[in-house]
Amino acid sequence: MSNDDRGTQTLAIAALIIACASLVVSLLIGGFLLLRTNGEHAADSALPQYLSEKRLASIAESVVEPFNAGDFDALYSVFDPAARAQISADTLKKQLDSLRPSIGKIETASYIGWQKIPSPGTLPMYQLQYSLKLSGGNYGSGTLSVKVMDHGDHEGIIFFFVGGTTPN
């Protein structure tokens, strides 16, 4: 075997070693990215742990009770400070005064699901959905949507909407 053949053979072995190392590094990076993506996806597929079934029912009650009582100050107080900075108590009262006659009274609110929503800030936001049984208004059933901001250990209500779905 000549020196040229040994040089070519050495070069081929070096290229093979580099290709194998490159393949191993690519597999490691791909595996890491796959695990990282699955972890992030799993985190997005669940509500924060503090939003238990009991807490979800409590969130609805914090809106339903003052809504039914016409207690706009109590209803305004359930909003997160960030939301109160965006809307005044008088504006909320005016909006709800016009809504209450057609909605009537909320008899029951049953949690039905949630959706993560885009957040303009750094804190995650979720839209909680409830099915409503209504009475005394134009509708027999409806929906309640409550948008909450995740503060890490508690939620802050930033918006809610009550709508009728089934006319009486």
C-alpha positions in Angstrom: 0.0 0.0 0.0 1.4 3.3 -1.0 1.5 6.5 1.0 -1.2 8.0 -1.3 -3.5 5.0 -0.6 -2.9 5.4 3.2 -3.6 9.1 3.0 -6.8 8.5 1.1 -7.8 5.7 3.5 -7.0 7.9 6.5 -9.0 10.8 5.0 -12.0 8.4 4.3 -11.9 7.2 7.9 -11.7 10.7 9.3 -14.7 11.7 7.1 -16.6 8.7 8.3 -15.9 9.5 12.0 -17.0 13.2 11.4 -20.2 12.0 9.7 -21.0 9.6 12.5 -20.3 12.3 15.1 -22.5 14.7 13.2 -25.3 12.1 13.0 -25.1 11.5 16.8 -25.2 15.3 17.6 -28.1 15.7 15.2 -30.0 12.9 16.9 -29.3 14.4 20.3 -30.4 17.8 19.3 -33.5 16.5 17.6 -34.4 14.4 20.6 -33.9 17.4 22.9 -36.2 19.6 20.7 -38.8 16.8 20.5 -38.9 16.5 24.3 -38.9 20.2 24.8 -41.8 20.7 22.4 -43.8 17.9 24.0 -43.2 19.4 27.5 -44.3 22.9 26.3 -47.3 21.4 24.6 -48.3 19.4 27.7 -48.0 22.6 29.8 -50.4 24.3 27.4 -52.9 21.5 27.5 -53.8 21.9 31.1 -55.1 24.7 33.4 -52.9 25.7 36.3 -53.3 23.3 39.2 -54.8 26.0 41.5 -57.8 26.1 39.1 -59.5 23.1 40.7 -63.1 22.1 40.0 -64.0 23.8 43.2 -62.2 27.0 42.3 -63.8 27.0 38.8 -67.2 26.9 40.4 -66.2 29.7 42.8 -65.1 31.9 39.9 -68.6 31.5 38.3 -70.2 32.3 41.7 -68.1 35.4 42.1 -69.8 36.8 38.9 -73.2 35.2 39.2 -74.1 36.3 42.8 -73.5 40.0 42.3 -75.0 39.9 38.8 -78.2 38.4 40.1 -78.3 40.9 43.0 -77.6 43.9 40.8 -74.6 44.7 43.0 -72.4 46.3 40.5 -69.8 47.4 43.1 -69.4 43.8 44.3 -69.2 42.7 40.6 -66.6 45.4 39.9 -64.5 44.3 42.9 -64.0 40.8 41.5 -62.0 42.2 38.6 -58.2 42.1 38.6 -56.6 45.4 39.3 -55.3 45.5 35.7 -58.9 45.2 34.4 -60.2 47.9 36.8 -57.6 50.2 35.4 -59.2 49.8 32.0 -62.9 50.1 32.9 -64.7 52.2 35.4 -67.4 51.0 37.8 -69.9 53.4 36.1 -69.1 52.0 32.7 -69.6 48.5 33.9 -72.9 49.5 35.6 -74.2 51.1 32.4 -73.3 48.0 30.3 -74.9 45.6 32.7 -78.0 47.7 33.3 -78.9 47.3 29.6 -78.1 43.6 29.6 -79.9 42.4 32.8 -83.5 42.7 31.6 -82.9 40.4 28.6 -80.8 37.9 30.5 -82.9 37.9 33.7 -81.5 35.8 36.6 -78.8 33.2 36.3 -80.2 30.1 38.1 -77.2 27.8 37.6 -73.7 28.0 36.0 -72.0 24.7 35.0 -68.3 24.7 34.0 -67.9 23.2 30.5 -64.4 24.0 29.4 -61.5 26.4 28.8 -59.2 27.7 26.1 -55.8 29.3 26.4 -56.0 32.7 24.7 -53.3 34.9 23.3 -51.9 37.3 25.9 -50.7 40.8 25.1 -48.7 40.7 28.3 -46.3 38.3 29.9 -48.9 36.4 32.0 -50.9 33.5 30.5 -54.6 34.0 30.0 -57.5 31.5 29.8 -61.1 31.8 28.8 -63.4 29.7 31.0 -66.7 28.6 29.6 -69.9 28.0 31.6 -73.4 26.8 30.5 -76.2 28.8 32.2 -79.8 28.2 33.1 -81.6 31.5 33.0 -85.0 32.7 34.2 -87.0 35.9 34.2 -85.6 37.2 30.9 -85.8 36.6 27.2 -83.7 33.4 27.3 -84.0 30.0 29.1 -80.3 29.2 28.7 -77.1 30.9 27.9 -73.3 31.0 28.3 -70.9 32.8 30.6 -67.3 33.4 29.4 -64.8 34.5 32.0 -61.3 35.5 30.9 -58.7 35.1 33.7 -55.1 36.1 33.9 -52.8 33.5 35.5 -50.7 35.1 38.3 -49.0 31.9 39.1 -50.8 31.0 42.3 -54.2 32.7 41.7 -56.3 34.0 38.8 -57.4 37.6 38.1 -60.7 38.1 36.3 -60.2 40.5 33.4 -63.4 40.2 31.5 -66.7 38.4 31.5 -69.6 38.1 29.1 -73.1 36.7 29.6 -75.1 35.8 26.6 -78.4 34.1 26.0 -78.6 31.2 23.6 -82.1 29.7 23.8 -85.0 32.1 23.6 -88.0 31.6 25.9 
